[in-house]
Structures are given as structure tokens and as C-alpha cells.
Amino acid sequence: MFFLHNLERRVLLHPSYFGKNMTELVTTKLVKDVEGTCTGDYYIIAIMDTFDLSEGRILPGSGMAEFTVGYRAVVWRPFKGEVVDTICTSVNQHGFFANAGPLSIFVSSHLIPDEITYDANATPPQYTNHSDIVIEPGTHVRIKIIGLRTGVGEMFAIGKIDGDYLGCLQA
Amino acid sequence: MGKTKTIRLGNRLRYPITIVRLLKSPGDTVKKQDALMEYSFKWYKEVGDTIRGDTWEEEQTTFADWCSPSDGTLKSWSIKEGQVIKQDGPCLMIDEDCSHEIQFQGLCAICGKDMTEANWAAETRDTERAPISMVHDQTNLTVSTTHAQKSERELQKRLLESRKLSLVVDLDQTVIQACIDPTVGEWMKDPTNPNYDSVKNVKTFQLDDGPHALVRKCWYYIKMRPGLEGFLRRISTMYELHVYTMGTRAYAQNVARVVDPEKKLFGNRVISRDENGNMYSKSLQRLFPVSTNMVVIIDDRSDVWPHNRPNLIKVTPYEFFKGIGDINASFLPKRQDLLTSAPSTNGVKKEEKPAEKNAKAVAAGKDTDEVTQEQLEEQQSALEKQINERPLQLLQEKQDKEDEEAEKATVQSDDSSSSRSSSPPPQRHKVLLDDDNELEFLEKHLTQLHKAYYTNYDQKKSKRAIGEDVPDVGQLLDNLKAKVLRGYQIALSGVLPQNTDIYRSEIGQQITSFGAKLRSTVSKDVTHLVVNSAQPGTAKLNAARRYPHIKIVGLEWLAQCFAEWAAVDETPYLYFKDDAKNVAATRQEQGDSSDESDEEMQGVESSNNLLKTPPPKRSKLKLTLPGKAEDDGDVADEDEDGLLPDEVEEGQMSPIDGLKTFNWGSADDELAEFLASGSDDDDDDEDMDEEDEEDDQDFAPAEESSSSSSSEDSRASLKRKSRSRSGSPVTRKRKLDDDDGEEEGKEEEDGEESSPAKRIRRMKSQRGSSLRNQYEVAPDLPTPAVTGDEVEEGGEDKGENYTDLDEEALEADLEAEFAAMENGEGEWGNEAGEGEDKG
């Protein structure tokens, strides 16, 4: 699910950047540092705006200036039970992998409807019901997330496609 | 999905225990860490005053709960209330909700639960339930043993239905060779480059996986082994193909794309070192954890498959980019393969053995990650080196230089006979030759193996003997291979360092795997002695020569047998083909060291070596060399009688066709001039004769070639500029020394020879030795010949401005022939070799 989230971050600025447009530089650096990262619980998709830029504080020893910046960002946090649209990336005999944006989701063959079976002889190998449904790398699939695990700066998920309105999306 | 699991009490309890109460009854739903029963145990506690030492032990009884280690429905208890249990044993059965058979990154892929949670109720972590990683492109997807078995059974069924087997294909040096030397790219763009034709089919891609700035975005040049496309297409009807490489994932995928653009052959069955989980070896169990009965491997190295040797078909390494080797091999131990061509001298293979280094580092207490990091850096630096040093360019430059010098020599010596003025651009030689036919053999072997497998399978099936078991392809492969050299008893000489266990050595294992018996000493049982021609050991060699039935062959014979899976004819590989061969080798060296001998000389040389001297030339030889006429005449007759070379019969073009246009007149003039000027020629001839006749009279034809060609040689060298003069005598002296050595080595055999032969030899050796002394002084003395030369040189210089077109063509022919001789070494020595056998 997507959220608008108020966050705060300390940004360090090298002394060579001290000058008139420091605020701008701090914002740029913030965007560069933060956008597209995963905190472990959610992905920071985009920064909307910044506010409450603190005064710079010179760090003793290094000479870097530390700013505390408040910012508002669009974050995406996947939840157990959430349904996401994904693109299949790889298929094997145990199931298939799909990407929902930055999140890699595995769907095991146990959680694929029984009529959709693994066909190893096809090139490339695919899951198919031998009529209209074909899941191969590149296919758009709607998946329900049933399990999530967070690591340091990364997340993994397990999904299923046996359920109403789940599975292959007809383009 | 539910599966009954028997749960044990675990050995963390303080046995003996007494079951007090069962808290749940069969049919109840239990959750992890729910208390299932109460038990009690007795123990002793030290009580009293510890300060005064007034203590005693008192028995205590403690009651505790026993908690469920997993989720599910309780099926049955196997313990009763009041029971005393002395040791760990099964206590209940649970129908589990999920047995967590497939896990992805610590998540159960079936129920979505986190498997990494440590739990006080369970003794083992749930992640251990799915320990096997068997997917090509992922390491973090693991399955349980039962699931692996299931999916492998499915695979087996599918393969049997389509009558296929699995074939694991190595990339580097087996089906392709990769190189990052930018020179290749330049050659590909330059149609005038001599290598343009060779590199025309080289495929390229750009990879961005180098951490260093230089290696980043570097171009990879991929040369496919000749006939690869057809090979894979045909093989893929019998085998399901997998790629297994020690390159990175990106590299493997790019190469797979080059080899198989439509992904029809390999599909997504590509595994690289990123997913292998081991930097030093490959394992079939990584892909086929349960049974490798239907899997065949083709690889150029057997040492990387420590546990799967039976399934391996070893392939001769493909070396197209000379000296580059395998760009992904720097993690692996150095190749210890004797049968491969000379080890690469530059590029990536120069480093210290990584495995050894690893061991050292481990001993030093270093972290393995650190070591890996070091090795990564090492590989990077090796790659950088390749980019910077451009080994191929150096090679070509060297070749060009040689050509150039040969060219110069030609122009200088031949202008007397040349009459045209146009000068075509010099013929440059290419360093990249595309002459590999390994895949033909390989296809044959694989077809044969596939046939054998399914014949065996059908037999078993018809007998209904087939249950779960299918025939083992490793066994069939062994059987097939064991037939190849059955009955042969092979001894090695100069092949392995002393004190090595020959039965464990790579070559020893290979020999035995092909059904031959390996012998450490030469005895009368031995049928073949394999000699390393680079460093022949003398003891075994001499011992073997005492038995006429022992065939003494070079390593190439063994290599060829292994490649073809057939006991190939030994004749071309015999070590003692004749001495003419040795002479030719020396001559070639000589030619190299002294600016590649001039063209006409080469012409005569090759014609003589090949015993194809055209009649007019021969008669002239007789005329102009009256002193030798008797010897040579006889020899020449024999020559014509029964020893025409095979090449002619096979309908190939004679290598001396180019000589038809040769100006024999001028050559004869020079010859006459030379003969008038010095006597060097004579003694050289005698030496050669003497040496040749030592072995056998049957050697006569070969002798003829060597003697007359060496006479040509001496003439030519005299005729060369003083610069080249200074070079050639040295090499000739060396040759003479060699002869001496051989003479000594052969004294044993002398006793067996007939007396006339002995007499002749003695006579000649006497003559030879006296002349040799004289000869060794000669080069430094100003002889009349030199004066003659200088006069002639004046003429040559004038002619250097123009070159004869014919001469050019001729030279090209001769060079080609020489190259062919070097490759198919020994074809021309057949007759002499047979002669050796008889003797």
C-alpha cells in the first residue's frame, strides 16, 4: 500500500559546498540518498517536498555540516494479504518469481491453481493451462502476498495466484 | 498439504522423566509453543551452608511443560500418563499444516511463514527442512529432500518419455573460447588483417560487471567452436542441455545468447558461479541432488568435477585465441593437463594456484570472504592485464616480424632467379587458426552413449525389471570407454614427475578409464610406451627398445585415442619414426633462428622431406654431386620403389606443385658455384648418414631426405649474408651435439645389427668425426666461399627492389605445407616409422 509519510533525515554536506545555494544542495543530496531505498519495512518511492531544514551544524573533526531535514515522501509498504500487479521474471519447476516494483515475490507451484501446470518442454519453460493462460518471463500476473520477511535494506515476499481474480492478466 | 510428522521428545530434557499429564488429546489443533503435556523429573540440589562447607544434596522434583515444536493437528500420543521415559524417543504424531518444503529467503513458499525465527520449543530451525538448492538461477530458493526427489522423478519421467538424457555443458574452452583482448575487435574491423577471416565469426557483447574502471564496460569476444551450431542442434534432440560455467551470471547469459539466440537449446537452464555456491568445483548434485543416472557432462577439465567423474566426457580444450586460455579459470587450480597443448604464457593463467593460496590464507586465519575478495581482485587484474598487454597483438607482431624476415631472406636470395618487377604486399601469416574438429568426435560419442542408454533401458523395460531404477549413464559411459584400449598395457616415460602416484594422476586415471592397464615399469607385458617428446626419459625408453613389440609413441597418440575413443593407428605417432624427423625439426628451428631459410632452399627441402623430389631434380643431384652419387642413387631407387608418400595416393595436391615453375637452372648454378667453393657440405652429409644408418638399413629413404636436404641447407646457409651465416653454424653445431647424444644412447642396439651395416657405420663415423673437427672451426675462418658470397650479394641488392610474383605464390604454398606438416606431424614419416618397427 502507498502512503504519504513524514520522515526526517540528517544530511551531511562537504565544506566545499558551503555557500548561497546550500538549501538546494541539501535537498538534492537528500533526494539522491533516499529515493528508491528500502528501509526494511517500506520502500521510499519519491520525495514530495522538504520542510524544517535545520541550521547547519559543523561536526567537530571532519568539518562536514550536518543538517536535519524533514521531508514528505511517497512510500510503499507491502502487506500480507495485499494484492499486487507484478511482472514475472523467471520460471522453474518449483514455481515462478515476479517483481512488484522493487519487491521480488515467489509463487510456489502449490499456490498456483491445479489446472495451471509446469511445462518444461516449452521454450522458455512456462506455467500454462494449455489454453489461454501462459505464465512465462514477462507475463503480467496479479498476486496476493501471503508472507513477508524483511532483512536489512531488503524485503522478500511469498505470493499466491490460486484465488478469485488472481493470476494472469490479459493485456 | 498436511503431512504426518512424528515428533520426538528431544534430548534437551533431563531424563528419566515421568509423564504427569497429557494436556491435549488427539484431534486437537495445536500451535507452536503450546504446552502439550506436563512431566516431572528428579534432580539433586546442593543445600546447606556453603561457607562453612556444611552442605548436602537433596533430591528435588520439578514439574515442567513440554511444548509443541510445530503447528498442526495432534494425531496420536505414543506415551501414556504416568509413564517413565529413560531416553529420547518419539512421543506424538502431528498432522502438520505445512511441512515447509519449499522456502524462499527464509520464508516458507507454501504457507508464507517466516522460517528463520528461532524457537525454544523446537530443536532445529525450520530452515533446515529445505536444505537443497536445485534451481539454476537462484540460490535462495531451497526445497526439502522429498520435494527434490519428487521433482527429479518428474524430470526423469519427462526425459524418458521424450527419450532424452541431460547434458551439462561447460562453456569456456569446451564449446566456445572467450577473450577480452581489444586486438580482436580491431582485427574484426580491418579487412586487410591476416586474421580478418578467422575472427569474422567472433561474436561480441559488452559487460558491465567489472568493479574497476578499466574492466568496466569491456567487450567480450566469443569464438564458437567450429560446427557448434549444428552440433548443439543435433545433440539437443537426444539431450536436454544445461549450461554450467564458472563465469559470472551475466557472462553466462550473454554467452548463452550468443550460442543460442532463440533460447531453444538451453532455455533458462543456465548456472554460473554466482549460483554455484563454490568457487573451486562444480557439482552435479547442485542441479540433480538425488540421482545423476541420466546426466552426462562435457567439460574440458576433469579436476573441477571431483565427485562426478563417471558422468564426465572430457573434451580437448578449445584454444582459438592462442595463449588466452580460460578467462574465467583464475579461481580454479591451475590446469594440470599434460595432453593439452603448451600452457599459455601470458594472460590470465599466470597466477599462483588459487586453491593453494586459499589453503595458505585459511591457515593464516583469514576470512574466506576476504580470500574470495582477493581472488576477485586477482581476476580483475588478470583481465586488466589482458586488455593492457594485448597478448594477441604481440603474438601477431611476432609472427609478422618473422614473416618479414623470411620475406627479406627470400628477396635477397632469390633475385638471381626472379625476373619480374611488381611487388605484391607481403603475405602475412595469421596467428588465429580455426582448425578444430573435436565436436565431430564428441557428437559421435554422445550419440553412441544415447543409443547405448536407451537400448539398455528398453531391455530392462521389456524384462519388466525396471522399477524406480533407470540405467546409470555413468556406468554405460565407463563400459563404452573401457572397450577402447582394452588389452593395452601402457607405461609412461617422462610424462609425470618422479615420485608421483601414476595411478592417481589425471593421465593415469584417464588411461585406466579407457580400459588400458597402467604399468609403472617396462616389462614384456607392456604393449605401449608413451613418451613425452619434450623430455624423454632414457631408462624406460631403452628398456622398451629391447622389446621389439613395444610401440613407443608420443603423448599425442594418447590424446588422439582419448579424443576419438578408438585405438588409433600408432604409426603416425611413433616416437622413433626415423631420424629424418628429428633432423627436420632441427632444420625448422634452424630456419627460424636464421631468418627462415630462403625460398628455393625450402623448396628442395620440403620436396626431399616428402620424398617427392621430381625426377629431373634428382638426376641433376646425381650429376652435380658425383661424390655422393652411389649412396644417394641407391637410396633414390628404393625411394621410388615402395615408399611413395600417402598424400599423393590420397589425391591431395602435392606440396611442391609450386616448384613446377621453379627455376632449376639458377639453383643448379648456385649449387655448382658452391661446390666449387668449399667442403663444408661434405662433412655435414657424412654426419647425417652416419647417424641415420645407426638404426637400421630400412631407414635409407629417410636418410636420403635428411642428407640431401642438409646439403641443401649448408649450401643455402653459405649463400646467405654474413649476418645469417653467424646464426646457422651455431644451430648446426647444436644439431651435431644432439647426434652425438643419440649415438651414445643407441649403442645398445648396435650389437644386434648386421655386420656390413656395422662396418659402414664405423667407416662413416670415423670419417665423420674427423670432418666434424674441421667443421667446427670452419665458420669463424674466412673461407673462399665467403668471398664468393659477397660478390653474389652485390647482385642481390640490386634485385631487392622488385619481387617475383611466382616466388610469392611459391612461398605461400610452401609455408602452408610447412604449417600442415607441423599440425599433422609425422604423416610423412610413416614409412620410416614402420621400418623402425621391423628392426
Interface residues (C-beta under 8 A of the other chain):
Chain A: K80 S90 V91 N92 Q93 H94 G95 F97 F106 V107 S108 H110 L111 A120 N121 T123 P124 P125 P137 I145 I146 G147 L148 R149 G151 F156 A157 I158
Chain B: M1 I102 F104 Q105 G106 L107 C108 A109 I110 C111 G112 K113 D114 T116 V135 H136 D137 Q138 L141 V143 H147 S151 E154 L155 R158 S162 E262 K263 K264 G267 N268
